Amino acid sequence: MNIQKLPTLLALSVAALSITGCTDRIGLAEQAMADIRNQPAQPIEPPPKAELVEDFVYSASALRSPFLPPSLVNVEGPTTSIDGVRPDITRVKQPLEQYELSQLIFRGVVISPEGQQYALIQRPDGSVASVKVGDYLGLNDGRIVEITPTQINLIEIVPDSRAGFVEKPQSLVSPIS
């Protein structure tokens, strides 16, 4: 036998053995999968029976909402539509009424030398405007009723489900706590 052909024969025999090893492993995996497929199907447990839940009647609907800050309790008024609650269409709109509340960012509070408190509101374009209690902002005639160091509380006039309007408390909270 030629010595030059020996490395080639050795390489071919190693390759053949390694392929044989892979074939055995693949064959074992295929055999295991076939065994699993040939097993009888296992029964599935039926779903649990649905329990009947009694209806809950909420009896505290006439009380103050626990989600409102105490400062808005007296301002909120009734939650049902009042014939007199309507947006004032003759009122001249203020500059911040062209934005949704979600577009406005409350940046802080400034107090003038006369003691007047102003809130700083950042518009979507990055410019900052100042507002005071009684000013309006947002698309729903939101009138500012209170300015605190962390939020602005306002009352919006929103349409209700009965083609009327209701006053709804809303807050613009500072992103910095």
Backbone hydrogen bonds, N-H to C=O, Kabsch-Sander energy under -0.5 kcal/mol:
donor,donor_aa,acceptor,acceptor_aa,energy
5,K,2,N,-0.6
6,L,3,I,-0.6
9,L,5,K,-2.2
10,L,6,L,-2.6
11,A,7,P,-2.3
12,L,8,T,-2.2
13,S,9,L,-2.3
14,V,10,L,-2.1
15,A,11,A,-2.2
16,A,12,L,-2.2
17,L,13,S,-2.2
18,S,14,V,-2.3
19,I,15,A,-2.3
20,T,16,A,-2.0
21,G,17,L,-2.1
22,C,18,S,-2.0
23,T,19,I,-2.4
24,D,20,T,-2.1
25,R,21,G,-1.9
26,I,22,C,-3.0
27,G,23,T,-2.8
28,L,24,D,-2.4
29,A,25,R,-2.2
30,E,26,I,-2.7
31,Q,27,G,-2.4
32,A,28,L,-2.4
33,M,29,A,-2.4
34,A,30,E,-2.3
35,D,31,Q,-2.3
36,I,32,A,-2.1
37,R,33,M,-2.4
38,N,34,A,-1.8
39,Q,35,D,-0.6
39,Q,36,I,-0.9
57,V,55,D,-0.5
58,Y,56,F,-0.7
59,S,57,V,-0.6
63,L,60,A,-1.3
68,L,65,S,-1.2
72,L,69,P,-2.2
73,V,70,P,-1.1
76,E,72,L,-2.3
77,G,73,V,-0.7
82,I,165,F,-0.8
85,V,82,I,-1.5
86,R,84,G,-0.9
89,I,87,P,-1.1
91,R,88,D,-0.8
97,E,94,Q,-2.0
98,Q,95,P,-1.0
99,Y,96,L,-0.9
103,Q,100,E,-1.5
104,L,100,E,-0.7
104,L,101,L,-1.0
105,I,122,Q,-1.8
107,R,105,I,-0.6
107,R,120,L,-3.1
108,G,120,L,-0.9
110,V,118,Y,-3.2
112,S,116,Q,-3.0
115,G,112,S,-2.1
118,Y,110,V,-3.5
119,A,131,V,-3.0
120,L,108,G,-2.9
121,I,119,A,-0.6
121,I,129,A,-3.3
122,Q,105,I,-3.1
123,R,121,I,-0.5
123,R,127,S,-3.2
126,G,123,R,-1.8
129,A,121,I,-3.0
131,V,119,A,-2.2
134,G,144,I,-2.1
135,D,132,K,-2.3
137,L,142,G,-2.3
138,G,96,L,-2.1
141,D,138,G,-0.5
142,G,137,L,-0.8
143,R,141,D,-0.7
143,R,155,I,-2.6
144,I,135,D,-3.0
145,V,153,N,-2.7
146,E,153,N,-1.7
148,T,151,Q,-2.9
152,I,172,L,-2.3
153,N,146,E,-2.6
154,L,170,Q,-3.0
155,I,143,R,-2.3
156,E,168,K,-3.1
157,I,140,N,-2.5
158,V,156,E,-0.7
158,V,166,V,-2.6
160,D,164,G,-2.2
163,A,160,D,-1.0
166,V,158,V,-2.7
168,K,156,E,-3.1
170,Q,154,L,-2.8
172,L,152,I,-2.6
173,V,171,S,-0.6
174,S,150,T,-3.2
177,S,175,P,-0.6
